[in-house]
């Protein structure tokens, strides 16, 4: 069999087409989640979030988020003793891992969320609460082990 430049070009072209085809097939098999299903409604209330974050900055205190053993512990300062609101765990890569919990503080102004309720990985924790008629918002990233 005689090997020449023409055959080499055809083989290279066939290999290139196979490579591009495999990339296209792999791309169509990926699952891309939107940041939020209610993206446009969330954008409309964005100014409210800015004000809530500003209220938190003016208060001079923040909610402490720590991990102990197999729990995530939220410690609210004395200023937020009567807090009502929501804790939202946003998982950036898969929306099926997102979880929301109502704020329910104990006598020590703490709330624990057990690790079994969350999938391991990186989360953006969004706390939104009202205390003494003022709305607050705090956002932090954590890694659940």
Secondary structure, DSSP 4 states (H G I P E B T S, - for coil): ----HHHHHHHHHHHHHHHHHHHHHHHHT-----S-TTHHHHHHTHHHHHHHHHHHHHHT---EEEEETTEEEEE--GGGTT-EEEEEEE-SS-GGG-EEEE----TTSEEEEEGGGS-SEEEEEEEEEEETTEEEEEEEEEEE-
